[in-house]
Amino acid sequence: MNPYQRVETNIIEPPVTLKDTLKRLGPGFVLSASIVGSGELIATTLFGAKIGFICLWLILFSCLVKVAVQIEFGRFTIYAGKTSMQALDQLPGPRFGKAGWAVWSWFFIQLLKTLQVGGVIGGVALVLQEIYPLGIIPWVYISAIAVMALVFRGGYGPIEKWSILMIGLFTLFTIISVVALQWTPFAITGGDLSSGFEFTLPAQALLLALGAFAITGVGGDEILAYNYWLIEKGYASYTGPEPESGNADERTAWLARANGWIRVMKLDATLSMVCYTIVTALFYLLGAAILHSQGLIPEKNQLIPVLSRMYTDTLGPWARHAFLAGALVVLFSTLLASLAAWSRLFSDAFGRFGWINFEKTSDRKKSIALLSILFPIIWSLLYFTFQAPGLMVIIGGSLTTLILFIVVFAALIMRYRWLPNELKPSKLFDFILWVSAVAILVVGIHAGVKFLYS
């Protein structure tokens, strides 16, 4: 089955019971895998280590506020059967060559974000170096080759299974560490938590704040990638093509399927949000309580040894090995999910530019395979150049704000111009969507302006 094509033979009725619905979940957890390594383990912890508890509100806000935009993108893919790049290409505005302004804008911003994943591949190598001192350069090469091999064939199933298992294990370990923290000198007090909700944005950490807001929770690039996982999981093809308006019975059946798979998608997005919000908050608290209080900053090649203190200072020296295993799992999961997403997004963009035929299965697979080799090489070279994975992730993450602006605009167009009347959401969802859109724009512009003039 080609999941990017919607034909009658692919139609499957949506699940009705909770048990059957849970079996159909998965795309949101692939999304979580791409977030946890760079956003939570590196950026969030670095943010907490530098400024303490005072921006806990921003971390939670950044996780909760974007999910409505993600759901609107997911709704579009299910009823329209189109990818994120196809959506961006249809946005109103000027065109340059065969593609619209939004696709070109995303393309150039995303090229700059290679710095971010370069930091992740460097983080993987640093963890492996701590486990077995072979040298950073060989471990970068080995990490690159390993992720190439896993993504080269382009399959969705293994990526989903790996993401769910690894995130679950590391989340459990992190919860245990935070609980154990309360029996150490670094115990978190009520005053610490209340200081995190004073809604201040420190001028001395604006770049970190901007990067943390953009990269924690679901970012603009993750929202765009989510639609490909929904398609490859089958949500769009199971819904089937939208029938002609003249056939009332067929349209009624199609609307029922669309609403059913949209319901599954909403649960998938909501549960994954709960997962990454919990992990994000825990990492931030660990960084603020343990690293900030001791003046420890996880930077450059000391990133992993300093991060491991969050576990060894609460659970004891034995936890260093458990942390290294968990950090390797989470960072490599992020690397895996990022490469799988990037190879699809860029392949689709190439299709909008007219360079390949993305709708043709053979062309799509060839492009994904080629990019799965090319991107790890680029990320590795960037790490060798800068060798500061924490800073690389923060800088790359701050660029995500620009993509968020495009994504918010697209979500509003999807909702108010493209959405069939029969699939309109509730007024409560519309309110949440507007709160999300306004919050993203205000925080992004405010932080950007203050950064430029500070």
C-alpha positions in Angstrom: 0.0 0.0 0.0 1.2 3.5 -0.9 0.1 5.6 2.1 0.5 8.8 0.1 -2.3 7.8 -2.3 -6.0 7.7 -1.3 -7.9 5.0 -3.1 -11.1 3.1 -2.3 -9.2 -0.1 -1.6 -7.2 1.4 1.3 -10.3 2.5 3.2 -10.5 1.3 6.8 -13.2 2.3 9.3 -11.8 4.2 12.3 -11.7 2.3 15.7 -14.6 2.7 18.1 -13.4 1.2 21.4 -10.6 2.7 23.4 -8.6 -0.5 23.2 -8.7 -0.5 19.4 -8.0 3.2 19.3 -4.8 2.8 21.4 -3.5 0.3 18.9 -3.7 2.9 16.2 -1.7 5.5 18.0 2.0 6.2 17.3 2.8 9.3 15.1 2.8 11.6 18.1 5.4 9.4 19.9 7.7 9.5 16.9 7.3 13.3 17.2 8.2 13.1 20.9 11.4 11.1 20.0 12.6 14.0 17.8 11.9 16.5 20.6 13.3 14.8 23.7 16.9 14.5 22.8 17.6 18.1 21.6 14.8 20.0 23.3 14.6 18.3 26.6 17.9 16.6 27.4 20.1 19.4 26.1 18.2 22.7 25.6 15.9 22.6 28.6 18.5 21.4 31.0 21.0 24.0 29.8 18.3 26.7 30.3 17.6 25.5 33.8 21.3 25.3 34.6 21.9 28.9 33.6 18.8 30.7 35.0 17.4 28.4 37.7 13.7 28.0 38.4 12.4 31.4 37.2 11.3 30.3 33.7 9.4 27.1 34.6 6.3 28.9 33.4 7.8 29.4 29.9 8.8 25.8 29.6 5.3 24.5 30.5 3.7 27.2 28.3 5.9 26.3 25.3 4.8 22.6 25.6 1.1 23.3 26.0 0.5 26.2 23.7 1.5 24.6 20.4 -0.6 21.4 20.3 -3.7 23.1 18.9 -1.7 24.1 15.8 -0.4 20.6 15.5 -3.9 19.2 15.6 -5.1 21.6 12.9 -2.3 20.4 10.7 -3.2 16.8 11.5 -6.9 17.5 10.7 -5.9 19.0 7.3 -3.8 15.9 6.3 -6.6 13.5 7.2 -9.4 15.2 5.3 -7.3 16.5 2.4 -4.8 13.7 2.1 -2.0 16.2 1.5 1.4 16.7 3.1 2.8 19.7 4.9 4.8 20.9 2.0 1.7 20.6 -0.3 -0.1 22.8 2.2 2.6 25.4 2.4 2.7 25.5 -1.4 -0.9 26.4 -1.5 -0.8 29.3 0.9 -1.7 32.7 -0.6 1.2 34.8 -1.6 3.9 35.2 -4.2 5.5 32.2 -6.0 9.1 31.9 -7.1 9.5 29.4 -9.9 7.2 26.4 -9.3 7.0 26.8 -5.5 5.3 29.3 -3.2 7.0 31.7 -0.8 6.3 29.5 2.3 8.1 26.5 0.9 11.1 28.5 -0.1 11.2 30.2 3.3 11.0 26.9 5.1 13.8 25.5 2.9 16.3 28.2 3.7 15.5 28.3 7.4 15.7 24.6 7.7 19.1 24.6 6.0 20.3 26.8 8.8 18.8 24.4 11.3 21.3 21.7 10.3 23.4 23.3 13.1 20.9 22.0 15.6 21.1 18.3 14.6 24.8 18.7 14.3 24.7 19.3 18.0 22.6 16.2 18.5 25.0 13.9 16.6 27.8 15.4 18.6 25.9 14.6 21.8 25.5 11.0 20.7 29.3 10.8 20.1 30.0 12.4 23.5 27.9 9.8 25.3 29.6 6.9 23.4 32.9 8.4 24.3 32.0 8.3 28.0 30.9 4.7 27.7 34.0 3.6 25.7 36.8 6.1 25.0 37.5 5.5 21.4 37.8 9.2 20.4 35.0 11.7 19.5 35.7 11.7 15.8 35.4 7.9 15.3 32.2 7.9 17.4 30.7 10.7 15.2 31.4 8.6 12.1 29.9 5.5 13.7 26.8 7.4 14.8 26.3 8.8 11.4 26.7 5.4 9.7 24.3 3.8 12.2 21.5 6.3 11.6 22.0 6.2 7.9 21.5 2.5 7.9 18.3 2.6 9.9 16.6 5.4 7.8 18.0 4.4 4.4 15.2 1.9 3.7 12.6 4.5 4.6 10.2 2.3 6.7 7.9 3.8 9.3 7.2 0.9 11.6 10.7 0.4 13.1 11.0 4.1 13.8 7.7 4.2 15.7 8.5 1.1 17.8 11.9 2.4 18.7 10.6 5.8 19.7 7.8 4.5 22.0 10.0 2.0 23.8 13.0 4.3 24.4 11.0 7.4 25.5 9.0 5.2 27.9 12.1 3.8 29.6 13.9 7.1 29.9 10.8 8.9 31.1 10.4 6.4 33.9 14.1 6.7 34.9 13.8 10.5 35.0 10.7 10.5 37.2 12.6 8.2 39.7 15.5 10.7 39.7 13.3 13.7 40.4 11.5 11.8 43.3 14.9 10.8 44.7 16.0 14.4 44.5 13.8 15.2 47.5 16.0 13.2 49.8 19.2 15.2 48.9 20.5 18.7 49.7 19.1 19.7 46.2 15.5 19.1 47.2 13.0 21.3 45.4 11.0 23.5 47.7 7.6 25.2 47.3 9.4 28.5 47.1 11.5 27.2 44.2 8.3 26.2 42.3 6.5 29.4 43.0 9.4 31.4 41.7 9.0 29.6 38.4 5.6 31.2 38.0 6.4 34.9 38.4 6.2 35.2 34.6 9.5 37.0 34.2 11.8 36.8 31.2 15.4 37.6 32.2 17.2 40.0 29.7 20.5 38.2 30.3 19.1 34.9 28.9 17.0 36.1 25.9 18.7 33.9 23.3 18.3 30.9 25.6 14.6 31.8 26.3 13.9 32.2 22.6 15.6 28.9 21.8 13.9 27.1 24.7 10.4 28.4 23.7 10.9 27.3 20.1 12.5 23.9 20.7 10.7 22.6 23.8 7.4 21.0 23.2 6.4 20.6 19.6 8.2 23.1 17.3 7.5 24.3 13.8 9.5 21.6 12.1 8.0 18.9 14.3 4.5 20.1 13.4 5.4 19.9 9.7 6.9 16.4 10.2 3.8 15.1 12.1 1.7 15.0 8.9 4.1 12.6 7.2 3.9 10.2 10.2 0.1 10.5 10.1 0.1 9.6 6.4 2.5 6.7 6.8 0.6 5.4 9.7 -2.4 5.3 7.4 -4.8 7.9 8.8 -5.3 9.7 5.5 -5.5 6.7 3.2 -7.8 4.9 5.6 -10.2 7.9 5.4 -10.3 7.6 1.6 -10.7 10.3 -1.1 -13.3 12.9 -0.6 -16.3 12.0 -2.8 -18.1 14.3 -5.1 -20.6 16.6 -3.3 -23.5 15.2 -5.4 -23.4 11.8 -3.7 -24.9 12.4 -0.3 -24.6 8.8 1.0 -20.9 8.5 0.1 -20.2 11.9 1.5 -21.9 11.1 4.8 -19.8 7.9 5.1 -16.6 9.8 4.2 -17.3 12.5 6.8 -17.9 9.8 9.5 -14.5 8.2 8.6 -12.8 11.6 8.6 -14.2 12.5 12.0 -13.3 9.1 13.3 -9.6 9.3 12.3 -9.4 12.9 13.4 -10.6 11.7 16.8 -7.8 9.1 16.9 -5.3 11.8 15.8 -6.4 14.1 18.6 -5.9 11.4 21.2 -2.5 10.6 19.7 -1.4 14.3 19.8 -2.8 14.8 23.3 -1.1 11.8 24.9 2.2 12.6 23.2 1.9 16.2 24.5 1.4 14.9 28.1 4.5 12.7 27.6 6.9 15.4 26.4 5.5 18.0 28.8 6.2 15.8 31.8 9.8 15.0 30.6 10.5 18.6 29.7 9.4 19.9 33.1 11.4 17.2 34.9 14.6 17.9 33.0 14.2 21.6 33.6 13.7 21.0 37.4 16.8 18.8 37.5 18.9 21.3 35.7 17.7 24.2 37.9 17.9 22.3 41.2 21.2 20.4 40.8 23.3 22.2 38.1 22.3 25.8 38.7 22.8 25.6 42.4 26.4 24.4 41.9 27.2 26.8 39.0 27.6 23.8 36.6 26.9 24.6 32.9 26.7 21.7 30.4 28.8 23.1 27.6 31.0 21.9 24.8 32.7 18.5 25.4 31.7 18.7 29.1 28.0 18.4 28.1 27.5 14.8 29.0 29.6 14.6 32.2 27.8 17.7 33.6 24.4 16.4 32.6 25.1 13.1 34.3 25.4 15.0 37.6 21.6 15.3 37.6 21.4 11.6 38.2 24.6 10.8 40.2 23.9 13.6 42.6 20.4 12.2 43.4 20.7 8.4 42.9 24.4 7.9 43.5 27.5 7.1 41.4 26.0 3.9 40.0 23.4 6.0 38.2 26.1 7.4 35.9 26.0 4.3 33.8 22.2 4.2 33.7 22.2 7.9 32.6 24.7 7.3 29.9 22.5 4.4 28.6 19.4 6.5 28.7 21.1 9.6 27.2 22.4 7.5 24.3 18.9 6.1 23.7 17.2 9.5 23.8 19.8 11.3 21.7 20.0 8.6 19.2 16.2 8.4 19.0 16.1 12.1 18.3 18.8 11.6 15.6 16.8 8.8 14.1 13.5 10.6 14.1 15.0 13.8 12.8 16.8 12.1 9.9 13.6 10.3 9.0 11.6 13.5 9.1 14.2 15.7 7.3 14.6 13.2 4.4 10.8 13.3 3.9 10.4 17.0 4.3 13.2 17.9 1.9 12.1 15.3 -0.6 8.7 16.8 -0.6 10.1 20.3 -1.0 12.1 19.1 -3.9 8.9 17.9 -5.4 7.3 21.3 -5.0 10.4 22.8 -6.7 9.9 20.4 -9.6 13.2 18.6 -9.0 11.6 15.2 -8.4 8.1 13.6 -8.5 7.4 13.1 -4.8 4.1 11.4 -5.5 5.9 8.7 -7.5 6.9 6.0 -5.0 10.2 5.2 -6.6 11.3 8.8 -6.8 10.3 9.4 -3.2 12.2 6.4 -1.9 15.3 7.3 -3.9 15.3 10.8 -2.6 14.7 9.7 1.0 17.6 7.2 0.7 20.0 9.7 -0.8 19.2 12.4 1.9 19.5 9.8 4.6 23.2 9.5 3.6 23.8 13.2 2.9 22.4 14.8 6.1 24.4 12.8 8.6 27.5 13.8 6.7 26.6 17.5 6.9 25.6 17.2 10.6 29.0 15.6 11.4 31.0 18.2 9.6 29.1 21.0 11.5 29.9 19.3 14.8 33.6 19.0 13.9 33.5 22.7 13.0 31.9 24.1 16.2 32.2 21.3 18.8 29.7 23.0 21.1 26.6 20.8 21.0 24.6 22.7 23.6 25.1 26.0 21.9 24.4 24.5 18.5 21.1 23.1 19.7 20.1 26.4 21.2 21.0 28.5 18.1 19.3 26.0 15.8 16.3 25.9 18.1 15.8 29.7 18.0 15.5 29.5 14.2 12.4 27.3 14.8 10.5 30.4 15.9 10.6 31.6 12.3 9.2 28.3 11.1 6.5 28.6 13.8 5.4 31.9 12.3 4.8 30.2 8.9 3.1 27.2 10.6 0.7 29.4 12.5 -0.3 31.3 9.4 -0.9 28.0 7.6 -3.0 26.6 10.4 -5.3 29.6 10.3 -5.7 29.3 6.6 -6.5 25.6 7.0 -9.1 26.4 9.6 -10.9 29.3 8.0 -10.4 28.8 4.2 -9.9 25.1 3.5 -11.8 23.2 6.2 -15.1 21.7 5.0 -18.0 23.1 7.0 -19.0 19.6 8.2 -15.6 19.1 9.9 -15.5 22.4 11.7 -14.3 22.1 15.4 -15.9 23.4 18.5 -15.8 27.1 19.5 -13.6 26.0 22.4 -11.0 24.6 20.0 -11.1 27.7 17.9 -10.5 29.8 21.1 -7.5 27.6 22.0 -6.2 27.8 18.5 -6.3 31.6 18.5 -4.6 31.7 22.0 -1.9 29.4 20.6 -1.4 31.5 17.5 -1.3 34.8 19.3 0.9 33.5 22.1 3.5 32.1 19.6 3.6 35.4 17.7 3.8 37.6 20.7 6.4 35.6 22.6 8.5 35.1 19.4 8.4 38.8 18.4 8.9 40.0 21.9 11.9 37.8 22.5 13.4 38.5 19.1 13.1 42.3 19.5 14.5 42.3 23.0 17.4 40.2 21.8 18.2 42.5 18.9 18.2 45.6 21.0 19.6 44.3 24.3 
